[in-house]
Amino acid sequence: MRHFILHFSLCILMLTISLQGQAQNERTLLVEAIQYDGNTKTNASVIRNYLTIQEGLPITKQQLADDEQRLRQTNFFQDVEILIMPGSGQAQAVVTVKVKERRWPYLQFKSGFNELDGWYISPLGVRLDNLTGHGNYLGYEFLLGDRFVGSYFDFVMPFLAGTEYNLNAQVLGERRNFIHFVEQERFGQDVTFAGLMLGVNGNSGLAKLFSVAVRAENVRADSILKTFPNDSLVIPSPEFLSPYDEDHGIFKFIASMNIDTRDRQVNPSSGWWGSLTFERAAMNRSQTDSIQNFNRFIIDLRRYQPIWKGLTGAIRLKYAESSENAPFFERFYLGGPNSLRGYEDRILTPDGYASHLSQASAELRFPLSARLKDKSRLSGVLFYDAGYAWNDPEKWTFDKLKTGLGFGARVRMPVVGLLRLDFAYPIPSYDFRFHLSLGHTF
């Protein structure tokens, strides 16, 4: 027994020394120099901004792989390769970053999903990123979505003045269709937006958690409502909407804090995502030439937890609040495929939209095929949604919550992305409703 304990102890000691030696070798592999190859247009400082390796500091293979991926994700280059060559001394290395530059503007087609618009596609997008070699992003997109169209010119200057901040600018034009229910009839109202937004956000370190922006826009709400979706009946804007007809100028200050520890942005299986947003706005009501101030506050928290062999749990909690005098197009809605499944789109929204919103969802996600290498191509989900949207002087109580449950399938399609099919049942009526959309709900 003593011999066994002695041999076991010696093995543990030798293994510890070996691991320490490997770690020491990895720690003492220092970067002597960083070289760049193939960047005839791109400034070397642009490439350097996306690297974590530094001269005189140790490196690891994982670090180099992460830096290579980071450079690829800029889309400035058609190909990226990072090589390690022996340096002039022992345990020293020369790192060579080889790139094949993207020379010309290119067209881009994409699809997706977001909180405000639901699904959207971009049949026309033009990218002129890194056009002068200084690492700027520049492009135009035309979007078509669920009751909205929009045109956007975007400009981003990463690492502003050598700092960890990005400068963002956007010129936008949008037309959105808002759903209202008048005497049990469903109507749509068009609202157009045209404006400019300037913002700053962090790209690394603690600064990555924060962003600020200002947005100035002109908003015009139609003074008529049309039955949705066939426009068979037209009525004048009802009393609860008429204060916001015609043109209004709105100036906003937006501050937000965000956290993202998800393992991946698309189809995450672990980690947290959270957002806290505050908006202060001033609206010039052209009909009265008066200034009306209002606020908005939104907190959104999501958790993704691996459970067992591809089984993932996903939970979301959201609370939103606006001033009671905020216009309807700055307030909140409930009901439909993008909020509370099992109900008609926005049917749970009070007249003039809601100044308060509470919402919660839980999903159990799982692959539907064991043969597919990429399990996200075909997956299933069981879900439960709950929520309540209200205006003052109403108060939140458990008995006012609306709930729904069901099951669905997710199919990853070429070009359009993740196709979402949900079979939902409101509680307690359990009247079946089918929802078809794009992307995960959260």
N, C-alpha and C positions, 0 to 999 in steps of 0.2 A: 504494500500500500504506500509505503514511504517512497519507493522508487517511482511509482505512478505519479504521486504528487510532485516529486522533484522533476520528472520529465515534463509533466504538464506545465509546471511553472517556467521551465526553461523555454518551452515552445511559446508560451504567452510573451515572455521577455523578448525572444528573437523576433516574434511577429511585431511587437511594439516598436522595437528598434528599426525593423524594416520599414514600417509605415512612417515612422518619424524621419527616416532617411529619405523616403520618397517625397514626403511633404517638404523636407528641407531643400531637396533638389529642385522641386517646383518653385519654392519661394525664392531660391537663389538664381533662377533663370531670369536675368534682368534684360530690359530692352536697352540696347546700346544706341540704336537709331531707328527712325521710322522713315521709310522711303515711299514715294508715290510714283506709279507708272500708269500711263495711259490718259492722264487728266490734262489733255491739251487745251481744254476749254475751262474746266472747273478749277477754281482756286483751291490750292491745297488746304487752306484754312477751313473751307467748307467740309471737306472730307474729315478733317481733324475734329470738327465739332461733334461728329457722330461716333468717335472712337473713345473708348474708356482706357485703352492702353496709353501709357506715358513713358517717355524716355527716362531711364534710371530707376524704374519701378518694376517689380516682378510681374510675370504674366502667366496665364493658364490657357490650356486649349479651349476650355469652355468660354473664357473671356474673348478669345479671338473669334470663335464661332458666333457669339452674340453680337460682336461688332460687325462681322460680315453680314449678318442678317439685318442689322440696323441700317447699314448702307444700302442693302437691296430694297428695303422698305421705303426709302426716299423716292424711288422711281427715277432718280437722276441718271441711273446707269442701267445698261442692258445686262451687264454681268459684273460681278465683284468676286475677287479672290484675294485672300490674305495669306501670305507665305512667311515662314520663319526660316532664316538662314543663320549659319554660325557667325558670331561676332569676332572681334579681334582678340578677345580674351576668353578664358574659361568661364562657363556659365553665363555668357553674354550672347545676345541674339540681335540680329537685324531683322526688323519686320518690314515687309514690302506689301503695300496695298496696290493691287492691280485692278484697274477699272476699265470697262468699255463703255464709253459715254453714249447717252441718248442724244442724238444730234438735232432731231427735228421735232416739232410739235406732233402730238398724236391724238387720235380720237378715242373717246372713252365711253363705254356703255356700262351702266350699273343699275342695280335695284336694291331696295332695302326697306326698312321700316323704322319709324320713329314715333315718339309719344303723341305729338300733335297731329300728324297727318295720317298715321297708319302706314299702309304700303305705298311705295312710289317706285317709278322707274325713270331712268334718265336716258332717253333714246338719243340724245345729242349732248356730248360733252367734249370740249377741246382743252387740252392741257399744253401749257407753254412753260412748264416748270424748268428752273435752272437755265433759262434761255440765254442769259449773259454769263453764266458760270459763277454767279454769286450766291447760289443756293436758295433763291426765292421761289415761292410757289405762285403760279398765276394760271387762272383758268376760267372757263365759262361752262355753266350747266343749265340745261332746260329740263325741268322735272314735271312729270305727270303723276298724279296720285289720286287717292280716294277723296274726291271732291275738291281738288286743288290743282292749280298749275303755277309754275314759278320759273323765273329766270334769275340767275345769280352770277355775278362777276366777283371772284374771290382773289385776294392777294394776301400772302403770308410771308413775312420776313423772319425766319427763325434766328435765334441767338442774336437778338437785337443788340447792336453795339458791343458784341462780344460777351453779353450776359446770358443768363439762363432763361430769358424771356422771349416770347414770340409776339410780333406785332401782327394783328389780323385786321383786314379791311374787307368790307363786302358792300356791293351795290345790288339791291334786290328789287324785284317786282313780282307780286303774287296776286292771285285771285283765289279766294277760298269760299266755299259754300257751307253755310251754317244751317243746321237743321233745327226747326222750331215746330212745336205741336200746338195748334190752335183749334180748339173745339174738336179734339180727337183726330184732326186732319194733320198730315205731315207736310210741312212746307220747307222750302229752301230759300236762303237769302244770300246773295253774293256780296262779298266784301273784298275790296282791292286795297293792296298795300304797296307803297313805293317808298324806298328809303335808303339810308346809309348807316352802316354799323362800323365802329372802330373798337378794337379790344386788345388787351394784353393778357397773356396767360403764360404760366411757367412750363418749362419742358423737362426739368430735372430737379432733383433734390426736394426740399420743402416747398419751393416755389411752384412745383408741379401740382400742388393741391389747390391753388387759387387762380382765379381769373376775374377780370373786371372789364366792362364794356359800356359804351354809350351808343344809343340807337335813336336816330331821328327819322320819322316817317310821316307820310301823309296817308290817311286812311279814309276810304269812302265806302259807306254802307248803302246799298240800294234801298230805296223807299218803298219797294214793293216786294212781296213774297210770292213764290210760285210753288204749286204742289210738286212734291218730289216723288218720283223722278220724271214725270211726263209733262209737267208744266200745263196741265189741263185747266187749272184755275189760278187766277191772279188776284191778290187782294192787297190793299195798302198796308203798310207796316202798322202792326197793332200798337197800342199805347205803351206797353212795356218795352218796346224797341224804338219807338219814334224819337226819343231824345238823342239817339246815336245815328240817325239818318244823315245823309250828305257827308261833307268833308270835315275832317278833324286833323289837326297836327298833334303828334305825340312825340315827346322826348323822354327817353328812359335812361336811367343809370342801373346797371345790372352787376351784381357781385355774387360770386358763387364759390363754393368749396367742394371739391370732388376727391373721392378716393376710389382706387381701382386696384384690387389685388387678385383679380381673376386670372386663371391660368391661360385663358385665351378670350378674345373678344367675341368670336363667333362660336356659339354652342359651348359655353363654359361649363366645366364640371366641378370647379372648386373656387373658393375665394369670395371676396366681398366687392360690391359696387355701391357707392353712395353719393348722393348729391344734395347740397343745401344751397338754395338760390333765393336771393332777395332782390326785388325790383322796386325802384321808386320812379314814378312816372308823372309827368305833367301833360295834360291834354287841353289843347285850345279848341273850344267848341265854337265853330265858326258861326253858328246860328245866333249866339248870344255874345260872342267875343269875350267870353269869360274863360278863366283858367281853372281847370279841375285837376286836383292832385289825387293820386291813388297809389296803393302799394300792393305788391304780390309777394307771397312767401310759399316756397315749395320744398318739402323734404321727401326724399325717395331713397329707400334702403333695400338692398337685395343681397341674398346669401345663396351660394351654390355649394352643395355638400355631396361629395361622393359617398355612396352607401355600400354598394356591393356589386362587383362585376358589371360595370357599365350602368348601374342604376344610380341616378342622380336626383337629389332633392333640391328644389328651388323655392325660395320664399321671398315675397315682396311686401313691403309696407310703404304706403304713401299717404302723406297729408298735405293739403294745399289750402291756402286762404288768400283772399283778395279783399280790398275795401269794398263796402257795399255800393259805392258810387262808381266802381270800375265798369267800363263798357262791356257788353256781353261778349265781345270777341277777345277780351282779356280775362274771362272767367273760365269755369271748369264744367265738364260734362261727365255723365256716367251712363253706361249701357252700351252694349255692342261688342264686337270682336276684339277691340283694342283696350277695353276697360273691364266690363263685367259681362262675361259671356252667358248666353241663355236668354238675353233680352234684345229687343230691337235697338238699333243704333241710337243712342242718346235719349231713349224713351224715359229714363229715370232722372232726367235733368229738369229742374224747375224752370218756369217761365223766365226768360232773360238770362239763362244759365246760372250756375251756382257760385256763390262767394266762398263756400266751404266744401271740401271734398276729403273724404277718408276712404281708403281703398286697401285691400289686402288680397293676396293670391298665394296659393301653394300648388306646386306641381311636382309630380313624380315622373321623371323622364327615363326612358329605357330604349335600347335598340330593338328593332323588330326583325333583324336578320343577323344570324351568327356567321353567315358566309361572306358578307361584305367586309372588306378590309377597313374601309372608312364607315364606322357604325353610324355616323351622323347623316349619312345619305338617306337612311330610312329609319325613323324612330317613332315611338309612341309616347303618349302622355296621358296621365290622369290628373285632373285639375279641380280646384275648388276656389271660387271667387266670392268676395264679399265687399260691399261698399255702400256709401250713402252720400248724397250730394244735397246741400241745403243752403238756405239764405236766412239771415237774421230776421225775426227774433227766434226762429226755431233753434232747438238744442239737440245735440247728438245723444241718442240713447240706443241701447242694444236692440230694442224691439223695432227700430226703424231701419236696421240694416237689411239690404237686399242681398240675396245669395244665389249662387248657381254652381252646378257641378257638371262634370262630363268627362269625355275622353276624346282623344284626337290623334292624328298622325301628322308627321313632318316628313316631307319628301324634298330632298335637295335636287333642284332642277338646274340644267345648264342655263346660263345667262340670267334668268330671273331670280335665282337663289332659292331660299327655303320656302316651299309652299306649305301653308298651314291649313289643315282641315280639322275643324272642331265640331263635335256633336255635343251640344250643351242643353242642360235642363234647368230652368229656374225653379227655385224652391219657394213655396210648396206645390205649385201647380204642375211642375214637371212637363210643361208643354214643350215638346222638342223643337229646337232651333239649330240650323246648320250655319256655321260661319266659315267663310273662305277668305284667307288673307295671306300675307307674306311675312316671314320672319317670326321668331318667338315673340310672345307678348312681353317678355322681359328677360 
